[in-house]
């Protein structure tokens, strides 16, 4: 008659084999953790600021010439500003 043991019964009968697998998995985990790269300055999502300037009765060309370009130049001089975008519409600059 054959001895039909399940995996659980086999590992319960051989606790040293189970302990060896656990220690091997822990060793691979420690080695993997130690070999992970460390990024001291990770990429971050910087906040977005929206500036909306209303000018009732002005055309889009006037808003662009007299408001939008001036504001863009001033905002681009601020430290750590990566990108400045603008939209000029009738009666509003954003």
GIZIUR-V815681 format. One record per run of one state. SS is the DSSP state (@ for helix, = for strand, . for the rest). FROM is the first residue (numbers start at 0). TO is the last residue. Records with the same first field share a line. If there is no record, write none. Layout:
SS=FROM-TO / FROM-TO
This chain:
.=0-5 / 13-13 / 34-51 / 54-58 / 76-86 / 89-90 / 93-93
@=6-12 / 14-33 / 59-75
==52-53 / 87-88 / 91-92
